[in-house]
């Protein structure tokens, strides 16, 4: 990956972080010396032996999500759990936010595609603040709904953004990697703090990787986790945290010797060259962030011979890697394909009910006798109503 360059302000003092002179993890010795100077941990992916699911998860529970009137949640892009409610947003297919209680009963939905003041062209992100729902529209507009999904107001922003988080009275917006004049002295800004009342904008992180060749929208890249705001983006080796005024590196993912070469990220490098390179070099590693966590754990993703979860223990620094395709050796049920959110010590995955039932049938065909946990999974499946659209699966961390 391209060199990470961060010029960071901390408590009003300018601290220039030494440039990382190699692609992600290509020079771990130099990265280590940098990390020591600013308390950044370097996580070498090559040093982490992939775990079995049972190494990190001790039990799994299942909850049917039921009574949705029109099965709007076709694809799951973002999930939040706030104040005993489960918020599931489908950005692409149904373009709808569905809300359930934690027992699985449907509460309400917001489905508002359109051009009106209470409607969205395309939702980039959403958050829940004190029960109220806020949506970020692709047109650079915030839309506010009550705790029951009733429209309150909309607010036009002087910029467009791809992700946002809230920090007391201020918002943090990821304004993308395209050139802009939102930083100091006309410099391009990647993460911007903005106050809706005063209209004051302050750049908190300048653009550190000018090209992002990924063609899909990034999700769950700017998150409040355990009272701290974290930020990570595709093809960058660094997870940032907001410390006092600005963002500073929290940890750096070292992908050597399989990191993408720096030339893949030159500003004038054709996108077709990148696609061709990736098709020929499927073992290359890079960050594919999807940040979740709490005060105990942070979860992010990376690609190396397939998709991987990185589970980072904040308190003791332990790290575990789980491949998406790893067999479920806890109860024979669904592997942990996606980490949609984390609730206490539970990694939450929202799964399509039809695929869930197909996995139960497959398990029955594979074996004639089942252990206690496998039987519990099959018992739940046998009582499941196929008309219920989704299942919430909770993987409890040891």
N, C-alpha and C positions, 0 to 999 in steps of 0.2 A: 504494500500500500504506500501511498504517497507520504512524504515526511509530514509529521504532525507539527504545526507551528502555533504556539499559543503565547500571546502577550497578555498578561493578566494583571489586573489591578487588585490589590488586597489591602483593605483598610486605608485606602488613599495613597499607598506607597506603590510605586511601579516596580514589579519584580519581573525581570525578563527570564523566561524559562528557556534553557538551552534548546536549540533545534534538535529534533531527533533526525539524525542524518541517514537514516535508512528506512526501508519499507517496514511494515508491521513485523517486528521481531527479527529483522535481519541483522541487527547489531545489539544483542541483549546486554553486552558488557557496557556499552555506552548508555543504553536505556536505564540500567541499574544505577549508574552514577548519577543520572538525572533524577531518578526516583528518590534517591537518598536525599538530594538537596531540597526536594519539595514534598517529601513523604508520599511518594507515589509508589504503589506496589506493582511490580511487573509479574504478570501471570503467564508462565510458559505453558502453552497448550500441550506441547510435546511431553511435558513432565506429568501430565494428568492421565492416569490410566482410566479408560472408560469403565463405568460401574454398571453392575446389574441394577435393575429397578429395586430389588429387595435389599441392596446395599444401603439405600437412602430412604426407602419408603417401607413402613411397617404394616400399614393397612390401607384399604381403599373403601370408600363409601360412595353410594349412588343415590341421586335424587332425581325423580322424574319432574320435568318442567311441564306443567299441564294447564289446560283451559285457555290457551291462547286462541282467540276467535278466528284468526285467519292465517296462522302459521307464518308470520312475517319474517322470522329470523332464519333466512335461508343460508347465510354464510356469516360466521362470527369473526369480526374484526377487532373488537375491543370489549372488555368486560371489566366492570367495577363492582365491588361490594362495599356499600356505605350504609351505616345505620340499619343493618338488618335487611337491606334490600339488594337484589341482584340486578344490575343494569347490563343489558346485552345489546351491542350495537352492530347492525349489519350495514356497512357502508355501501356495498356494491350491488347486492341483489335486491333485497327488500327495501333498502334505504330506510330502515326503521330502527327505533330504540324500543326494546321490550323490557319491561320491568316485572320482576317476580319477587315474592318473599323467599326466605331461605328454606322454607318447606316445599317450595316448588310451585306455589299457586300464582297464577298470572294476576297482576295488579292493573297495569295500563300500558299503552304503547303511544309513541309519538311517531307519526308517519306524515311528514310535511314536505315532500318534494314540490318545488314550484318556484314562482318568482315573487310571491307576496312578502310583506314584512315579517310574517310569522312562518315563512317557508324557507327552505334551503335548496340551493342548486346542487351542492355536493358537500356533505359534512366531512371535514378533515379530521376533527377531533371533538371530544366532549369531556366534560367533568361534572362532578356533583359537589356543590358547596352548600353546606348546612341544609341539605335536603333538596335544594333547588338545582335545576339542570341547566347547564350552559353548553351551547353548541357553537363550534367554529365552522363557518361556511367558507367554501373556496373563494367566494367573492370578496373576502375580507370583511366579514360581518359576524358579530356575536349575537346569538339568539338566546333569550332567557325564558325559561319555563318554570312554573311553580313545582312544588314537590308532588303534585298530582298530574303534571304534564300539561297544564294550561298555559298558553302563551301569555307572557308579561310584556316584553319589549324586545327591540333589536337595537344594536349599536354598530354603526359603521366605523371600521378601522381605517387609518391612513396608510395601510399596507396590507398585503396578503400574507398568510402564514400557513404552515402545514401541521403544527402541533402547538399546544399551549398548556400551561399549568398556572396555578394561582398561588401567590405568596402574600397572605394578608390582604392589603388593599391593592397590591400590584399584580399584574399578569406578566408571565414570561412567555414569549412567542418564539417559535423556531421559524425564522423568516426564509429558510431555504439557503441554497448555495449559489443562487444566481446573484450577479453583481447588484449592489444597491448602495445607497448613500446614507444608511441608517447608523453607521458607526461614527466614531470621532473623526473630525477633519475629512469627512466624506468617504471614509473607508467602509468597506462592505462588512455587514454584521450578520452573524448567524443566529444568535440568541439575543433577543431584545426584551428589556423590561419596559412595561407601559402602564400608565395610570389612566383609567377611564375618566376620572374627574378632572385632573389637571392637564391631561393630554401630554404629559411629559414622557419622553422616550429616552432610554439609556441603553447603550450597547453593553452587553455582559460577556459576549464571546465573539471575537471577530472570526470571519470565515477562515478555517484552517485546512480545508481540502476543497479546492475550487471546482472540482468536477466529481459528480456522482453519476456513474454510468448505469446505475440501477434504474430500470424503467418503471418500477412500481412505486406506489406511495409508501412512505415509511410510517409505521404505526408504533405507538407506545415507546417513543424515543425521548420524551421529556416528561418525567414522572416525579411526583412527590412520594418518597419512600421513607417511612420511618422518620418523618419530620425534616428530611433533607431532599432537595431537588437534584435529580440526576439527569444527565443528558448523554446520549450516545447515538451515533448515526452509522449508516451502512458504510463499509469499506474504510472506516477509521478505526485505529487500534485503541483509542482512548475512551474510557468512560469518565465523564466529568461530573463533579458535584458543585453545587453552589455553596461557596464558603464566604460568609460575611457579605461582601459587596458583589464579587464576581465569581465566575466559574473557574475552577482549577482541576487538574487531572486527579482522579481518584485511583484508577488503576489502568495499566496498559496491557493489552493482550499481545503476547509474543507468539507469532505464528511461524517462526523460522523452524525448519528450512523450507516450508511450503507456502510462504507468503506470496501474494501476487507481486509481480515486479513493478517498480515505480513507473516504468514507461506506460503501463496500462492507464495511468491517471494523469498523464500530461494533458493540459487544457485542449490541445489541438488533436489529440488522439481520436481517430474515428470510432464511433460506437460499434461499428461492424467488426473492427479489429479486436475489440474487447470480447464480443460474443464469440468470434472465431477462436480466440485464445482459450476461453472458458470451456468451449466444446472439446478442445483437444487436451486440456489439463484439468480434468475433473477432481484431481486430488488436491488442488490448490486451496489454501485456507484463507478465510476472511471473516470479518465481523458482520453478523446479520442481526442487529440488536432488536430486542423486543423486551423492554425492561419491565420487570415486576419485582415486588419485594416488600419487606417491612423492616423493622429494626433488627431482625435476626438474620434474614436472608435476602440476597439479591440474585435474581435470575436473569441471564441474558442468553443470546444464541450466537453460535458461530457455525460456519460451514467448513468441513474438512472430511472428505469422503462421505458426504451426506450431512444432514442437519443434526446439530448437537445442542443440548441444553448445558449451560454452565451454571451450576448452583454454588454460590459463594456465601460462606458463613461469615457474616460481618464481625461477629464477636471473637472468633478464634482463628479466622483466616483459612479454615478448611475449604477445599474446593472439590467438587465432584462433577463429572461429565456424564451425561446420559444421551445416547443416540436416540433419535425419534423412533427408529425401527426396532429398538430393543424389545425382546420378548417380555411380556408381563408375567414374571415369575412369582408375583405376590398372590394373585388369586386367579390367574388365567384369563383375566378380562382384557380391557383395552390398553394397549401401550400408551405411554405419555407422548402423544404426537405434538400437542400444543400446550404451552403454559399460558392460559388466558389471564390469570391473575393469581395472587396468593392471599389467603385468608388465614391469619394466625400461622399455623404450621402446615396448612393444607395448600398444595398446588391445585388450582381449579382448572379443569378442562371442560368446556361445553361441547357436547358431541351429538351428532345427528342420530335420532332414534332408530332409523332403519339400519344404519351401519352398526349400531350397538346390538341390535337383535341378530344381525348376521354373524357377529362375533360369537354370540352365545350359541348359535346353531353350529358354528365351526368347532367350538370347544366340545360340544356334545358328540360330534362326529369323530373327534380325535381320540376320545377316551370313553371307557365304560364305567370307570369308578372315579370319584372326585373327592378331594380333601375338603375340609370344613369351609375354607375360604372360597374355593371354587364353587362349592355348592351354594354358598350365600350369593355369589354373583349370578348363578343360574336361577336361583329362586327369585331374585329381583327381576331378572329378565322374563321369567314365566308369568309374573304378575303385571308386567308392564303393558300399558295400553298403547298399541301402535299409533293411535291418533294423537298421542302427545308428541310434540315435535322434537323435543330435545331432552338430553340427560346431562345433569351436572355431576361430574366425577371428581371426587376429592382424594388426592394422593397425599397421605399424611406423612410428613417428614419425620424421621427418627430424631 
